[in-house]
Amino acid sequence: MSGQSLLVPGEITPVRSVPGNIRRPEYVGKPAPTPYTGPEIQDADTIERMRIAGRIAAQAMEEAAKHIAPGVTTDELDRVAHEFMIDHGAYPSTLGYRGFPKSLCSSLNEVICHGIPDSTVLRDGDIVNLDVTAYINGVHGDNNATYLCGDVDEESRLLVERTRESLNRAIKAVRPGRQINVIGRVIESYAKRFGYGVVRDFTGHGINSSFHSGLIIPHYDSPHATTVMQPGMTFTIEPMLTLGTHEYDMWEDGWTVVTKDRKRTAQFEHTLVVTETGAEILTLP
């Protein structure tokens, strides 16, 4: 594995501004969102609005990823995605969500998820996960991907490639009439072939007008995830695979989640809607 030194927290720049004409999610300025009480199955109008939000999120992530290179800060990646979403009339969903101070999550190397963009400088050989969610027309679109920075070692490169494949396989397993746990079963069985850990405590989730609706999508084979998928259900699948343990530690910032053994981890995510025959990806650029 790469001999990179472990990450340490950097300095966080002031909160970026959002023009007053851009609609905010209801949780902005509050300690927590109002619990979602609506349906998990969405109507055609909501799904169409989610396609727009998903496309903007995917494009913003793509734009930020173009700037991944040794010497660039994670704060600069945040700036690029923030400005892209603002320019397209969308609000960055993470900004102000339960107090999160930035417009995307940047999770490097041993960071499983929820890394805060700051003065950390990307190094040659890093793997960089960007998690971008856009809110527009009253709905969210959420996606993430892991990118290679410079010359990345083979073990890390394969982890990234196989994590992407685990998401692809999970999406193909989505069918109306199947239980949610088929998703985690597919991911876990694939990951086990390579001896990877599958993170259990951070999951996919229902998404619509709510950033996290309460529906849980485990990435391991959970006997409790017995909800049956139905056409119109919208949720994310976002497997996090690790080179070692699935157990984690949390930084003092209350957000940054790192593998307990500090081995590397990768993640990929799409927002989906269940169709009559399978799944449609809503986060396509």
N, C-alpha and C positions, 0 to 999 in steps of 0.2 A: 504494500500500500504506500501511498505518497508519504514522504517524510515531513510534510508541512507541520509547522508548529500549530498548536491549538489556538482557536479564536479567543479574543478577549473583547469586552464591550468597548465601542468607540464613543465619540462625542455625537450627540444628536442635535441637529440644527433646529431652529424654530419651526413651528407648524406652518405648513404652506397654506396660502389663502385660496379660497374658492369664491368666485363672483357670486354676488347675492341673488342673481337671477337663476342660478342652478339649484334645483330642488334637492334638499337634504333628506336622508332617511330619518325616520322619527327618533332614532336613538341618539343622534348627534347632540351633544351637550348634556346627555343624561348618563348616569353611571351604568345603566344596562338597558337593553331593548325591552319594549313591551312584549310579553310572551305572545306568540302567534297562536291564534285560535281558529284560523281559516282552514280550508280544505287542502289536502296534499295533491289532489287532482285539479289541474288548472284548465280554464276554458281557452278557446282558440285565440282570443284577444290577448290574454295574459301571456300565452306561449309565444305569440308573435312579438310582443314587447320584450320578452326574454331573449329572443333571437337577436334583437337590436343591442340589448345590454351585453349579451354574450359576445357578439362580434366586436363591440368596442373594447371589451376587456381583453379579448384575444389579440386585437391589433395593438393595444397599449403595451401588452406584455411583449409582443414581437418587436415593437419599437424600442423598448428598454433593452431587450436582449441584444440588439444590434450594437449596443455600447459596451457589452461585456468584453473586457480586455484587461490584461495586467496593468495596474496603475490607476484604474478607475475606482472611485468609491461607490459603495452601495447607496449612499445618499444621492449620488448623481443618477443612478438608475431610477431611484424614486422620483427625482425631479422630472425625468423624461416621461415616465408613465403618468405622473400627475398632470403635466401640461397637456399630454395627448388626450386624456379623458376630459379635462376642462375644455379644451378646444372643440371637443365633440359633444359638449353639452351634458356630460355625465359627471356624477359625483364619485370620487374614489371611496368605495364602501368601507374600507378598513379605517379611513381617517376619522377618528373619534368614536370608533366602535369599542365600547367598554374602555375608553380612554386611550386606545392605540394611537400613537402620534404621527403615523406616516401613511402614505397612499398605496403602498404595497408591502408585502413581507419579503425579505431577502434572507434566505437561509443557506449558509455556506457549509460545505464539508460535513462536520459532525452535527450541525444544527438540523434537527428533524423538521421543525416548522416554526413559524411566527417570529423569525428574526427581524429585528428593527433596523431599517436602513440608517446608517450613521457614517462616521468618518473612516470606517474600515476600508482598506485598500485591497482590491482584488489582486491575487498573486497568480503567477504562472503555475498551472496545475490544480487550481481550485475547481470544485464543482459548485454551481450557483443555482439555487432554486429561486424563481420569482413567482409570487402568488399575487395575482391581480384580480380584483373584483370591481365591476362598474355598476352604478345605480343610475338608471334613467327611466323616465316614464313610469315611475313607481315600482320598478322591479330590479332584481340583481342578476348579474351574470358573473360566474366565478370560475377561474382557471389557473393552473400553474404548470410549470415545466422546469426541468433541471437542465442546465447548459454547462458546457465545458469551457473553461477559461485557459487558453493557451495549450500547452502540451500536458495532457492529463494521463496519469498512469493507467495501465491496462485494466487493473482490477476495478478502479473507479469508473472507467469508461464502460465496462461491461455492466456494472451496477446500474448506471444510468440507462443504458440500452434496455436492460431486462426490466427495469421498473416501468419504462414506457410500454413495453410489451405486456406487462401484467395489467396495465390499465386497458390496453386494447382488447385483451382477452376477456376482461371483466365486462366491458361494454358489449361484446358479442354475446355474453351470457344473459343479458337483460331481455326478458320476455314477459309479456302480460301473463298472469297466472302462476308465475314462479315466485317463490319466497325471496325476500331480500338477501337471505344468507347464501344464496347461490353465488353472489358477487364475491363475498369473502372466501368462499370455498375455492373458487377458481384462482383468485390471487394467491392464497396461501399454498395451494398445491403446486403452483408454478414456482413460487419463491423457494419452497423447500427443495426443489431440484438442485438449487445452487447453494443451499445452506444459509440463505438470507433470513434475517429476522423480519417479522411483519409487525409494525407498530400497531398496538391495540387500543391505546387510550385516546388517540386522535383519529377521527373517522370522517367519512363523507356525511352529508347532511341534506335534508330537504331545503329547498331554496325556491323563492318566488317573490312576492312582495316583502317577505321576511328573508334576511340574510341567512338565518339558521332557523328553520321552521319547527324543529323538535324531532323530526324523522331522522333516525340514525342509520348510517350505512357502514357497518363494520367491514374491515378489509381482511378479517380472518373468519374462519368458519364458526360463527356464533349460533348456538342452539336457540338463542333468544330472538334472533332477527327473523321472525316468522311473518312479518307483514307481507302481504301478497301484492306484487306489482300490478298496477292497472294502467291502461292508456290514459295519458294526461298527467301522470305523476312526474314531478320535476325534482331532481336531486343531483348531488355531485358524487362522483367516485374519485378518490384521490389517494391511492396507495402510497405508503411510505415504507420503503424496504431498507434494511440496514445490513452492513457487512458483519455485524456481530449481534449483540443483544437488542431486543426490542424495548428494553427498559430505558428510562430516561431520567435526567435531572433538569431542573428549571433554574435559569439564571435569576439573580435578584430583581431584574426588571419585571418579573412576573409574566413575561411573554416568551422569551427565547428558550426553546426546548432542545436539549442536546442529548445524544446517546450517552448512556451511563458509562460505557466503555470508551467513549470518544472516538469510536470508529465511524466511518463515513456512512451517509444515508442519502437517498434520493427520493424524489416524489414527482408525480404527474397527476393532473386533475382536469376533468371536463365537467361542465354542467350538461345534464341530459334531460330529455323528456321521453317517457315510455310511449311507444307507438303501438299500433295494432299488431305489428310483426316483430318489434325489437326496440331499438332506441335510436333517437336522433340526437346528435351532438349539437348543442346550442352555442358552444364557445368555439366557433370556427372563424378565422380571420377573413 
